[in-house]
Amino acid sequence: MPLPALFDALRLPVIAAPMFIVSNPDLVIAQVRAGIVGSFPALNARPAAMLDEWLHRISEETRGCAAPFAVNLIVHKTNSRLEADLATCEKWRVPLVITSLGAREDVNAAVRGWGGMVLHDVIDDLYAHKAIEKGADGLIAVAAGAGGHAGAQSPFALMQEIRAWFDGPLALSGSIACGRSILAAQAMGADFAYIGTPWIATPEANAAAGYKQAIVAGRAADIVYSNLFTGVHGNYLKPSIRAAGLDPDNLPQGDAGAMDFGSGGNMEAKAWKDIWGAGQGIGAIGAIEPVASRVEALAAQYAAAKAELAARIGLRA
């Protein structure tokens, strides 16, 4: 199925993942100007009235850009801001909405009502079916190794099951941090690579200096998968867990019933503020660099990977 015209002029088939606290207007504007989809969670704009200011600024400063921007809405029942944030998104005719932690027909209908599009993130094929049945336009397959809240399935398994029945817009998330991985995502059937962690190590990101340095210094072995901090399984940097006085290799199970996405976390060390999320692809991130430079590098790597693959296929034909 052809992709919506919204994505016709992207420089790379990349959607920047919305990251709690980290994604701010500076980051989103830089991503869109660099030619990829930029996004942020509505909950990052605090107090709620600030969302209107953020959308005003982003809309003005990305006017005329080829790439669109997106807003992430947490549709879990504990998000008391959802209705107000949805109304603000409608005011600014947000072109792309990413929904998480539940799928709601009324939210999907509202977005389509103003001419927008909804991508819903899922961790398995069952949730993918539910999302489409409730009216999502497309899906984000969150596979093992993705930063923040993530699934546990191999991207090969997840993609083959979804693509067996769904031919609409589909992004893949999970350890994607270089141009070769963007091409690999497409080879598995994705339309887009959904990339988060590399944007943390940029000047534009709203992240502490120690967080950015930990991304640069880290490797896949420095990531732990746990549901302790929000009640939902996610990937976190071990050094930040140790700094909070916990043993990352012996974490207790979290309480899924204690999820609260209005407060930002369930512990004294608030999730995403003191406990740092990151994906397993951090080994590819060697420096803190501006968004524009990172996109430039990804584009060069992507082109080189396509040329290399073409040569390999040609040699074996």
JOTA-V413658 format. One record per residue. N is the residue number from 1. RES is the residue in three letters. PSI is psi in degrees with one decimal (999 if undefined). OMEGA is omega as a letter, one per 20 degrees, with the letter a starting at -180 (NA if undefined). D_LAST is the distance of its C-alpha to the last C-alpha in Angstrom with 1 decimal. Layout:
BEGIN
n:N res:RES psi:PSI omega:OMEGA d_last:D_LAST
n:N res:RES psi:PSI omega:OMEGA d_last:D_LAST
END
This chain:
BEGIN
n:1 res:MET psi:131.6 omega:r d_last:28.4
n:2 res:PRO psi:144.5 omega:r d_last:28.9
n:3 res:LEU psi:151.8 omega:r d_last:30.4
n:4 res:PRO psi:151.6 omega:a d_last:34.1
n:5 res:ALA psi:-20.6 omega:r d_last:34.9
n:6 res:LEU psi:-30.6 omega:a d_last:36.4
n:7 res:PHE psi:7.8 omega:a d_last:33.0
n:8 res:ASP psi:-34.0 omega:a d_last:31.8
n:9 res:ALA psi:22.0 omega:r d_last:32.5
n:10 res:LEU psi:142.6 omega:r d_last:31.5
n:11 res:ARG psi:-38.5 omega:r d_last:30.1
n:12 res:LEU psi:151.4 omega:r d_last:28.1
n:13 res:PRO psi:67.2 omega:a d_last:27.5
n:14 res:VAL psi:133.3 omega:r d_last:30.2
n:15 res:ILE psi:122.4 omega:r d_last:33.4
n:16 res:ALA psi:125.8 omega:a d_last:35.8
n:17 res:ALA psi:143.1 omega:r d_last:37.4
n:18 res:PRO psi:129.8 omega:a d_last:41.3
n:19 res:MET psi:127.5 omega:a d_last:43.0
n:20 res:PHE psi:132.4 omega:a d_last:46.6
n:21 res:ILE psi:-47.2 omega:a d_last:48.9
n:22 res:VAL psi:-43.8 omega:a d_last:46.0
n:23 res:SER psi:120.1 omega:a d_last:44.9
n:24 res:ASN psi:176.2 omega:a d_last:47.5
n:25 res:PRO psi:-40.0 omega:r d_last:47.9
n:26 res:ASP psi:-44.9 omega:a d_last:47.0
n:27 res:LEU psi:-46.2 omega:a d_last:43.7
n:28 res:VAL psi:-45.4 omega:a d_last:42.8
n:29 res:ILE psi:-42.5 omega:r d_last:43.8
n:30 res:ALA psi:-40.1 omega:r d_last:41.7
n:31 res:GLN psi:-46.5 omega:a d_last:38.6
n:32 res:VAL psi:-42.9 omega:r d_last:39.1
n:33 res:ARG psi:-26.5 omega:r d_last:39.8
n:34 res:ALA psi:-8.7 omega:r d_last:36.6
n:35 res:GLY psi:14.3 omega:r d_last:34.6
n:36 res:ILE psi:166.0 omega:r d_last:34.0
n:37 res:VAL psi:124.5 omega:r d_last:36.1
n:38 res:GLY psi:149.7 omega:a d_last:39.1
n:39 res:SER psi:161.5 omega:r d_last:41.2
n:40 res:PHE psi:152.7 omega:r d_last:44.3
n:41 res:PRO psi:135.7 omega:r d_last:46.3
n:42 res:ALA psi:-33.7 omega:a d_last:49.5
n:43 res:LEU psi:-14.2 omega:r d_last:51.4
n:44 res:ASN psi:-24.2 omega:r d_last:50.8
n:45 res:ALA psi:102.8 omega:a d_last:53.3
n:46 res:ARG psi:129.4 omega:j d_last:56.6
n:47 res:PRO psi:175.5 omega:a d_last:59.2
n:48 res:ALA psi:-33.4 omega:a d_last:57.7
n:49 res:ALA psi:-22.2 omega:a d_last:59.3
n:50 res:MET psi:-21.0 omega:r d_last:57.0
n:51 res:LEU psi:-39.2 omega:r d_last:54.0
n:52 res:ASP psi:-43.0 omega:r d_last:55.5
n:53 res:GLU psi:-42.8 omega:a d_last:55.8
n:54 res:TRP psi:-45.6 omega:a d_last:52.2
n:55 res:LEU psi:-33.7 omega:r d_last:50.8
n:56 res:HIS psi:-49.5 omega:a d_last:53.1
n:57 res:ARG psi:-46.4 omega:a d_last:51.9
n:58 res:ILE psi:-42.6 omega:r d_last:48.2
n:59 res:SER psi:-42.7 omega:a d_last:48.5
n:60 res:GLU psi:-43.4 omega:a d_last:50.3
n:61 res:GLU psi:-5.8 omega:r d_last:48.2
n:62 res:THR psi:7.8 omega:r d_last:44.8
n:63 res:ARG psi:130.5 omega:a d_last:46.1
n:64 res:GLY psi:-5.6 omega:r d_last:43.7
n:65 res:CYS psi:151.1 omega:a d_last:40.8
n:66 res:ALA psi:-30.1 omega:a d_last:37.4
n:67 res:ALA psi:146.8 omega:r d_last:36.9
n:68 res:PRO psi:172.6 omega:r d_last:39.3
n:69 res:PHE psi:164.2 omega:a d_last:41.1
n:70 res:ALA psi:152.8 omega:r d_last:41.7
n:71 res:VAL psi:133.4 omega:r d_last:44.5
n:72 res:ASN psi:125.3 omega:r d_last:44.2
n:73 res:LEU psi:123.9 omega:r d_last:46.9
n:74 res:ILE psi:116.7 omega:a d_last:47.8
n:75 res:VAL psi:11.4 omega:r d_last:49.0
n:76 res:HIS psi:148.4 omega:a d_last:50.4
n:77 res:LYS psi:-20.5 omega:a d_last:54.0
n:78 res:THR psi:-7.0 omega:r d_last:55.3
n:79 res:ASN psi:94.1 omega:a d_last:54.2
n:80 res:SER psi:-11.7 omega:a d_last:57.5
n:81 res:ARG psi:-4.9 omega:a d_last:56.2
n:82 res:LEU psi:-50.3 omega:a d_last:53.6
n:83 res:GLU psi:-43.4 omega:a d_last:55.7
n:84 res:ALA psi:-41.5 omega:a d_last:57.0
n:85 res:ASP psi:-36.9 omega:r d_last:53.6
n:86 res:LEU psi:-40.7 omega:r d_last:52.2
n:87 res:ALA psi:-37.6 omega:r d_last:55.0
n:88 res:THR psi:-39.1 omega:r d_last:54.3
n:89 res:CYS psi:-38.1 omega:r d_last:50.6
n:90 res:GLU psi:-40.6 omega:r d_last:51.8
n:91 res:LYS psi:-40.5 omega:a d_last:54.2
n:92 res:TRP psi:6.7 omega:r d_last:51.4
n:93 res:ARG psi:51.8 omega:r d_last:49.0
n:94 res:VAL psi:124.9 omega:a d_last:46.3
n:95 res:PRO psi:-28.7 omega:a d_last:43.0
n:96 res:LEU psi:127.2 omega:r d_last:41.1
n:97 res:VAL psi:131.3 omega:r d_last:42.7
n:98 res:ILE psi:119.7 omega:a d_last:41.1
n:99 res:THR psi:147.2 omega:a d_last:43.1
n:100 res:SER psi:152.7 omega:r d_last:43.3
n:101 res:LEU psi:56.7 omega:r d_last:45.1
n:102 res:GLY psi:159.2 omega:r d_last:45.9
n:103 res:ALA psi:130.2 omega:a d_last:45.1
n:104 res:ARG psi:127.0 omega:a d_last:47.9
n:105 res:GLU psi:-38.9 omega:a d_last:48.1
n:106 res:ASP psi:-36.5 omega:r d_last:50.9
n:107 res:VAL psi:-45.4 omega:r d_last:49.0
n:108 res:ASN psi:-43.3 omega:a d_last:45.9
n:109 res:ALA psi:-39.0 omega:r d_last:48.2
n:110 res:ALA psi:-43.4 omega:a d_last:50.1
n:111 res:VAL psi:-45.5 omega:r d_last:47.0
n:112 res:ARG psi:-29.9 omega:a d_last:45.7
n:113 res:GLY psi:-31.7 omega:r d_last:49.3
n:114 res:TRP psi:7.8 omega:r d_last:49.2
n:115 res:GLY psi:10.5 omega:r d_last:45.7
n:116 res:GLY psi:179.3 omega:a d_last:43.8
n:117 res:MET psi:144.8 omega:a d_last:40.8
n:118 res:VAL psi:127.4 omega:r d_last:40.7
n:119 res:LEU psi:131.3 omega:a d_last:37.9
n:120 res:HIS psi:134.1 omega:a d_last:39.0
n:121 res:ASP psi:139.2 omega:a d_last:37.8
n:122 res:VAL psi:155.2 omega:r d_last:37.2
n:123 res:ILE psi:-5.7 omega:r d_last:36.4
n:124 res:ASP psi:174.5 omega:a d_last:35.4
n:125 res:ASP psi:-33.2 omega:r d_last:34.6
n:126 res:LEU psi:-48.8 omega:r d_last:38.3
n:127 res:TYR psi:-30.8 omega:r d_last:39.4
n:128 res:ALA psi:-45.6 omega:r d_last:36.5
n:129 res:HIS psi:-44.9 omega:a d_last:37.9
n:130 res:LYS psi:-40.6 omega:a d_last:41.4
n:131 res:ALA psi:-44.3 omega:r d_last:40.5
n:132 res:ILE psi:-38.7 omega:r d_last:39.0
n:133 res:GLU psi:-30.6 omega:a d_last:41.9
n:134 res:LYS psi:6.9 omega:r d_last:44.3
n:135 res:GLY psi:10.9 omega:r d_last:42.8
n:136 res:ALA psi:145.7 omega:a d_last:40.4
n:137 res:ASP psi:-28.8 omega:a d_last:37.9
n:138 res:GLY psi:179.0 omega:a d_last:35.1
n:139 res:LEU psi:153.5 omega:r d_last:34.4
n:140 res:ILE psi:112.3 omega:a d_last:33.7
n:141 res:ALA psi:109.6 omega:a d_last:32.2
n:142 res:VAL psi:100.9 omega:a d_last:33.9
n:143 res:ALA psi:-179.4 omega:r d_last:32.1
n:144 res:ALA psi:142.7 omega:r d_last:33.1
n:145 res:GLY psi:-6.0 omega:r d_last:33.6
n:146 res:ALA psi:149.9 omega:r d_last:34.7
n:147 res:GLY psi:151.7 omega:r d_last:37.8
n:148 res:GLY psi:-151.5 omega:r d_last:41.1
n:149 res:HIS psi:125.2 omega:a d_last:41.4
n:150 res:ALA psi:159.2 omega:r d_last:38.2
n:151 res:GLY psi:-174.6 omega:a d_last:36.8
n:152 res:ALA psi:1.0 omega:a d_last:35.8
n:153 res:GLN psi:149.1 omega:r d_last:32.6
n:154 res:SER psi:141.0 omega:r d_last:29.1
n:155 res:PRO psi:-29.7 omega:r d_last:27.2
n:156 res:PHE psi:-46.7 omega:a d_last:24.5
n:157 res:ALA psi:-46.6 omega:a d_last:27.3
n:158 res:LEU psi:-44.9 omega:a d_last:29.2
n:159 res:MET psi:-41.8 omega:a d_last:26.5
n:160 res:GLN psi:-33.7 omega:r d_last:25.2
n:161 res:GLU psi:-41.8 omega:a d_last:28.8
n:162 res:ILE psi:-43.8 omega:a d_last:29.7
n:163 res:ARG psi:-11.6 omega:r d_last:26.7
n:164 res:ALA psi:-21.4 omega:a d_last:27.3
n:165 res:TRP psi:-16.1 omega:a d_last:30.4
n:166 res:PHE psi:123.3 omega:a d_last:30.6
n:167 res:ASP psi:15.9 omega:r d_last:28.7
n:168 res:GLY psi:-172.9 omega:a d_last:31.1
n:169 res:PRO psi:130.7 omega:a d_last:31.0
n:170 res:LEU psi:126.2 omega:r d_last:29.9
n:171 res:ALA psi:152.6 omega:r d_last:29.9
n:172 res:LEU psi:132.2 omega:r d_last:29.0
n:173 res:SER psi:142.0 omega:r d_last:31.3
n:174 res:GLY psi:93.1 omega:r d_last:31.1
n:175 res:SER psi:25.3 omega:a d_last:30.6
n:176 res:ILE psi:111.8 omega:a d_last:28.8
n:177 res:ALA psi:8.6 omega:r d_last:29.9
n:178 res:CYS psi:164.9 omega:a d_last:27.1
n:179 res:GLY psi:-34.5 omega:r d_last:24.5
n:180 res:ARG psi:-38.1 omega:a d_last:21.6
n:181 res:SER psi:-30.7 omega:r d_last:23.5
n:182 res:ILE psi:-45.7 omega:r d_last:23.9
n:183 res:LEU psi:-38.8 omega:r d_last:20.2
n:184 res:ALA psi:-38.8 omega:r d_last:20.0
n:185 res:ALA psi:-42.1 omega:r d_last:22.9
n:186 res:GLN psi:-39.2 omega:r d_last:21.1
n:187 res:ALA psi:-29.8 omega:r d_last:18.1
n:188 res:MET psi:-6.2 omega:r d_last:20.7
n:189 res:GLY psi:0.3 omega:r d_last:22.2
n:190 res:ALA psi:149.3 omega:r d_last:24.9
n:191 res:ASP psi:-29.3 omega:a d_last:26.0
n:192 res:PHE psi:151.9 omega:r d_last:27.7
n:193 res:ALA psi:134.8 omega:a d_last:28.1
n:194 res:TYR psi:107.4 omega:a d_last:31.7
n:195 res:ILE psi:129.5 omega:r d_last:32.9
n:196 res:GLY psi:-64.0 omega:a d_last:36.4
n:197 res:THR psi:-41.9 omega:a d_last:37.1
n:198 res:PRO psi:-26.2 omega:a d_last:35.9
n:199 res:TRP psi:-15.6 omega:r d_last:38.5
n:200 res:ILE psi:-39.1 omega:a d_last:41.3
n:201 res:ALA psi:56.4 omega:r d_last:40.8
n:202 res:THR psi:153.6 omega:r d_last:41.8
n:203 res:PRO psi:-28.5 omega:a d_last:45.2
n:204 res:GLU psi:-22.5 omega:a d_last:45.3
n:205 res:ALA psi:144.7 omega:r d_last:45.0
n:206 res:ASN psi:74.0 omega:a d_last:48.3
n:207 res:ALA psi:146.6 omega:r d_last:47.9
n:208 res:ALA psi:152.1 omega:a d_last:50.2
n:209 res:ALA psi:-38.9 omega:r d_last:49.3
n:210 res:GLY psi:-34.9 omega:r d_last:49.1
n:211 res:TYR psi:-47.1 omega:a d_last:46.5
n:212 res:LYS psi:-42.0 omega:r d_last:44.3
n:213 res:GLN psi:-35.6 omega:r d_last:44.6
n:214 res:ALA psi:-34.0 omega:r d_last:43.9
n:215 res:ILE psi:-44.9 omega:a d_last:40.6
n:216 res:VAL psi:-41.0 omega:a d_last:39.7
n:217 res:ALA psi:-19.1 omega:a d_last:40.9
n:218 res:GLY psi:162.6 omega:r d_last:39.5
n:219 res:ARG psi:172.8 omega:a d_last:36.5
n:220 res:ALA psi:-33.5 omega:a d_last:35.3
n:221 res:ALA psi:-13.4 omega:r d_last:37.9
n:222 res:ASP psi:7.6 omega:a d_last:40.6
n:223 res:ILE psi:137.4 omega:r d_last:40.0
n:224 res:VAL psi:144.0 omega:a d_last:42.0
n:225 res:TYR psi:118.8 omega:a d_last:41.6
n:226 res:SER psi:152.9 omega:r d_last:45.1
n:227 res:ASN psi:12.7 omega:a d_last:47.1
n:228 res:LEU psi:-37.0 omega:a d_last:50.3
n:229 res:PHE psi:-26.4 omega:r d_last:50.6
n:230 res:THR psi:-5.2 omega:a d_last:50.2
n:231 res:GLY psi:-10.1 omega:r d_last:50.0
n:232 res:VAL psi:136.8 omega:a d_last:46.3
n:233 res:HIS psi:137.0 omega:r d_last:43.6
n:234 res:GLY psi:170.8 omega:a d_last:42.1
n:235 res:ASN psi:132.0 omega:a d_last:40.7
n:236 res:TYR psi:155.6 omega:r d_last:43.1
n:237 res:LEU psi:125.3 omega:a d_last:43.6
n:238 res:LYS psi:-41.7 omega:a d_last:45.5
n:239 res:PRO psi:-36.0 omega:a d_last:47.6
n:240 res:SER psi:-30.5 omega:r d_last:49.1
n:241 res:ILE psi:-41.9 omega:r d_last:50.0
n:242 res:ARG psi:-40.2 omega:a d_last:51.7
n:243 res:ALA psi:-24.0 omega:r d_last:53.6
n:244 res:ALA psi:3.7 omega:r d_last:54.9
n:245 res:GLY psi:19.9 omega:a d_last:56.4
n:246 res:LEU psi:157.4 omega:r d_last:54.0
n:247 res:ASP psi:109.6 omega:a d_last:51.8
n:248 res:PRO psi:-18.5 omega:a d_last:48.2
n:249 res:ASP psi:-1.7 omega:r d_last:47.4
n:250 res:ASN psi:57.7 omega:a d_last:50.3
n:251 res:LEU psi:140.2 omega:r d_last:50.5
n:252 res:PRO psi:166.0 omega:r d_last:52.4
n:253 res:GLN psi:143.3 omega:r d_last:51.0
n:254 res:GLY psi:173.8 omega:a d_last:51.8
n:255 res:ASP psi:106.6 omega:a d_last:53.6
n:256 res:ALA psi:-27.7 omega:r d_last:51.6
n:257 res:GLY psi:-11.4 omega:a d_last:54.9
n:258 res:ALA psi:7.7 omega:a d_last:55.9
n:259 res:MET psi:133.4 omega:r d_last:53.2
n:260 res:ASP psi:101.2 omega:a d_last:54.8
n:261 res:PHE psi:14.8 omega:r d_last:52.7
n:262 res:GLY psi:-23.5 omega:a d_last:55.8
n:263 res:SER psi:-20.8 omega:r d_last:56.8
n:264 res:GLY psi:-0.7 omega:r d_last:53.5
n:265 res:GLY psi:172.3 omega:a d_last:53.8
n:266 res:ASN psi:1.0 omega:a d_last:55.8
n:267 res:MET psi:169.6 omega:r d_last:56.9
n:268 res:GLU psi:-42.2 omega:r d_last:59.1
n:269 res:ALA psi:98.9 omega:a d_last:56.0
n:270 res:LYS psi:134.3 omega:r d_last:54.5
n:271 res:ALA psi:140.3 omega:r d_last:50.8
n:272 res:TRP psi:-18.2 omega:r d_last:48.7
n:273 res:LYS psi:-57.5 omega:r d_last:51.6
n:274 res:ASP psi:-27.2 omega:r d_last:52.3
n:275 res:ILE psi:116.5 omega:a d_last:49.4
n:276 res:TRP psi:123.9 omega:r d_last:46.2
n:277 res:GLY psi:148.3 omega:r d_last:43.1
n:278 res:ALA psi:153.4 omega:r d_last:39.7
n:279 res:GLY psi:167.2 omega:a d_last:36.1
n:280 res:GLN psi:-7.6 omega:a d_last:34.2
n:281 res:GLY psi:7.7 omega:a d_last:31.9
n:282 res:ILE psi:-18.6 omega:r d_last:34.8
n:283 res:GLY psi:-18.5 omega:r d_last:33.3
n:284 res:ALA psi:-4.6 omega:a d_last:31.3
n:285 res:ILE psi:108.8 omega:a d_last:34.5
n:286 res:GLY psi:-3.9 omega:a d_last:36.1
n:287 res:ALA psi:161.2 omega:r d_last:38.8
n:288 res:ILE psi:121.0 omega:a d_last:41.0
n:289 res:GLU psi:155.2 omega:a d_last:39.9
n:290 res:PRO psi:154.8 omega:r d_last:40.6
n:291 res:VAL psi:-45.2 omega:a d_last:38.6
n:292 res:ALA psi:-40.5 omega:r d_last:37.5
n:293 res:SER psi:-38.0 omega:r d_last:36.2
n:294 res:ARG psi:-40.8 omega:r d_last:34.3
n:295 res:VAL psi:-39.8 omega:r d_last:32.6
n:296 res:GLU psi:-44.5 omega:r d_last:31.8
n:297 res:ALA psi:-42.6 omega:r d_last:30.1
n:298 res:LEU psi:-40.3 omega:r d_last:28.2
n:299 res:ALA psi:-41.6 omega:r d_last:27.0
n:300 res:ALA psi:-42.4 omega:r d_last:25.8
n:301 res:GLN psi:-40.0 omega:r d_last:24.1
n:302 res:TYR psi:-45.8 omega:r d_last:22.4
n:303 res:ALA psi:-42.5 omega:r d_last:21.1
n:304 res:ALA psi:-38.8 omega:a d_last:19.9
n:305 res:ALA psi:-40.3 omega:r d_last:18.2
n:306 res:LYS psi:-42.2 omega:r d_last:16.3
n:307 res:ALA psi:-41.0 omega:r d_last:15.3
n:308 res:GLU psi:-42.4 omega:r d_last:14.3
n:309 res:LEU psi:-41.9 omega:r d_last:12.2
n:310 res:ALA psi:-41.5 omega:r d_last:10.4
n:311 res:ALA psi:-41.5 omega:r d_last:9.9
n:312 res:ARG psi:-43.8 omega:r d_last:8.7
n:313 res:ILE psi:-40.3 omega:r d_last:6.0
n:314 res:GLY psi:-40.2 omega:a d_last:5.2
n:315 res:LEU psi:-30.7 omega:a d_last:5.7
n:316 res:ARG psi:-9.7 omega:a d_last:3.8
n:317 res:ALA psi:999 omega:NA d_last:0.0
END
